[in-house]
Amino acid sequence: MSAVTAMTKAPAASSVLRWGLVKRVLFLFVAACGPSASAVSVEAPVVTIPAPSASGSASAEPLVDRRPLVFTAKPQENEHGPARLTDGAIQLSAPIVFAVASATLRPESDAVLDAVAQLMNANPSVRIDVRVHTDDQGAAAYNMALSQKRAEAVVDALVARGVDRARLTATGKGWTEPLVPNTSAENRAINRRTEMVRMDR
């Protein structure tokens, strides 16, 4: 092999070796991420060494083909889904929903209640007061009684999911503590809410 041929092939071979090392590192990274990872696309060079010509020298410079290399990275997720433990409360990122004018929990509340129960079972020292608020539609006494029944229904649902009842209390607030004025349907929807206040602090 001539000196010219050796000089032409050496950079290409070096590039292949370097890229092989990069692929090995990415393979180990993917293995560490696990099966629940989300895909990320990265542009990476693929080096092709051209065949020598009849004269024995390389016929062209090494070809670089950019193809998408896909590896995975584990997504950042809230460990407990729609419920998060803070210093003063369990914060909910989704509402607990009741049937209209009723203390019956709707099925769409199941995921939130599951997350709260999981959180409390993982933190056995946490005690919670479940506080339910209504809007101003109807008499004050009616809404106070309805909110109390709804708070008790939430407690019962958490107990059914394995939370010790001694760690839970229920308080109906009626429409005595609105977040915004009850001047529109949108505002009334904001005021209808369930709060979980920590009592172990």
N, C-alpha and C positions, 0 to 999 in steps of 0.2 A: 504494500500500500504506500502511495507517494506521500510526501510531507504535506502537500496541498490537501489531499483527501483526509488525512488525519486531522488537520487543522479545521476543516469544515465540519467534520462529524463530532469533534470534541464538544463544542458548545451545545449542540443539540442533545447529545447524550447526557451532558450535565443538566440540561433543562428537564429531561425526562426523569432523572434521578431526584431532582429537587421536587418535581410535581408528585412523584411517587411518595415522597415523605409527607407532603401536604395532604394527599389523599388518606394516608395512614392516620394522620392526626385527626382529620375530619371523621374517619370511621370510628375512632375511639370516642370522639365527642358525641356522635349519634348514638352509640351504644350506651353512653351514660345518660342520655336524655330520656330514654324509655319510650314505650309505644304511644303515649298520649301527646306527643309533641306535635307542633304545627310546622308546616313546610316553609322553608325560606329559600329563595333562589339566589345564587351567587354566580357571577360570570368568572370562569376560570380557563386558562389556556390549556389546550391539548396540543402537544408538539408531535409532528409527524416528520420522520427522517426520510428524505427522498432517496430512492434507489440510485446507485452510481451509474454514470453513463458508460457507453462502450469503451471509452478511453480510460476508465478506471477512476475518474474523478467525480465528485458529487455534481449532479446536473443543475442543482438550484440550492438556494438557501433553505434552511429548515422552515417548514410551513407551520404557522400557528393558527389553529382553528378555535375560535371562542364558542364554547357550548355551555349551556346553563348547567351548573352543578347544583344539585338539590341536597341539602342536609337539613336536619331538624333541630329545633330549639324548643325546650319545654315552655309552654305558655305560663304567664303569671296569672294565677287564679286566686280568688278569695277562698280560703280553705273551707269556710263554712257557708259558702253560697250567699244567699240573700240576708244573712244575719252576721253581725260583727260585734264582738265584745269590746266595749270602751270602758273608761274609768267610771262613768256614771250610768251607763245603760247598755242594753243590747239594741244596737241600731239596725233597723230593717230597711233594706233597699227595695222591698216590694211590700204592698199593703196586705193586711189581713182583711179579708172581705166577708161580709155577712149578707144573707138574704135581706131584701128590703123590709124594714119594720119588724125584724126578727133577730133572734140571737143564734140562728142556725148558720154555721160556718159554710161558706161555699167551697167547692173542690179546689178552686185556684189558690186557696190559702194553704193547701197541704204542703207545698214545697217550702214555704216560709216557716210553718210550724215544725216541719222536719228539721230544718236548719237550726232553729232556736233550741229544740230538744237536743240535737247533737252537740251544740255549743255548751249547753248547761250540763249535759252528762260528761263532757270532757273537762268541765270546770266545776267540780262538786261544791266548792265554797261559795259560789255565786247564788244569791237570792234575789228574786225579782218581784216587783209589784206591777201587775198588768193593769194598765190604765186605758180605759176606752172612752173616747170622746164622740159626741154626735154633733150634728148641725142644729139650727134653731127651728127646724120644722116640727111643729107640735108643741104641746104643753111642756113646761119645764119638768114637772114631776114625771110625766111619761118618759121623757128622754133620759132622765136620771135613772129610772128603773130599767129602761132598755139597755143603757150603757153598762149597768151593773151586771145584768144577765149576760151580756156579750163578754165582759171581762171574765166572768165565771166559766163561760163556754171555752174561752182560750185556755184557762187554767186546766179544765178537764181534758182538753185536747193534748196539752203537754204532759199531763199525768199519764194519759193513755200511751204516750211515746216514751215512758220510762223515767220521767222527772219526778222526784219526790215531792209530794204535795206540800210538805212542810217548808219547802223552799219557795213557795209561790203564794202570793196574795192577789186579790182581785179588787179593783176600785173603779166604780163608774163615776165619770165626771160630767155626764150630760153635756149641755152646751155652755158650761160655765167658764171654759178656758179656750176660746177660739184663737186660732193662730192668725186669722185674717177676718175682716168683717164679713158677716153672712149676707152679702149683698148680691151674690150671683151664684149660679149653679156650680161654676168652677171653684169659687171660694168655699162653698158649702162642702164640696168634695174634699178640699184640703183639710177642713175642720173635722171631717169624719175620719178618725184615725185611732190606731192602737199604739200605745207606748209601753216600753218595758224598762222600768227604772230600777237600777240596782239598789238593793236595801242592805247589802253587806259592806257598804262604804261608810 
